[in-house]
Amino acid sequence: MAEHKHGSMNIDVQEKAFAGFIKASTYVSVAAIGVLIFLAIFNS
């Protein structure tokens, strides 16, 4: 079995995917809060 050296793997793709996930989650959260505020203001 090959020796594994901790911290030697290239994780650029995983970091970009995680950053995209966080950005998408932030947009969805802001949109949901915006919808809730809109509903509260117009009392629907």
C-alpha positions in Angstrom: 0.0 0.0 0.0 1.3 3.5 -0.8 2.4 5.8 1.9 0.0 8.7 2.6 1.5 12.0 3.6 -1.0 14.1 5.6 -1.7 17.5 3.9 -0.3 16.5 0.5 -3.6 16.2 -1.4 -4.6 19.0 -3.9 -8.0 20.2 -2.6 -8.5 23.3 -4.9 -11.6 21.8 -6.5 -13.2 20.9 -3.1 -12.5 24.4 -1.8 -14.1 26.0 -4.8 -17.2 23.7 -4.5 -17.5 24.5 -0.8 -17.2 28.3 -1.4 -19.9 27.9 -4.1 -22.1 26.0 -1.6 -21.7 28.7 1.0 -22.4 31.5 -1.5 -25.6 29.7 -2.7 -26.7 29.1 0.9 -26.2 32.8 1.7 -28.3 33.9 -1.3 -31.1 31.4 -0.4 -31.1 32.6 3.2 -31.2 36.3 2.2 -34.0 35.6 -0.3 -36.0 33.6 2.4 -35.6 36.4 4.9 -36.7 38.9 2.2 -39.8 36.9 1.5 -40.7 36.7 5.2 -40.2 40.5 5.6 -42.4 41.1 2.5 -45.1 38.9 3.9 -44.9 40.6 7.3 -45.2 44.1 5.7 -48.1 43.3 3.5 -49.9 41.1 6.0 -50.6 38.1 3.9 
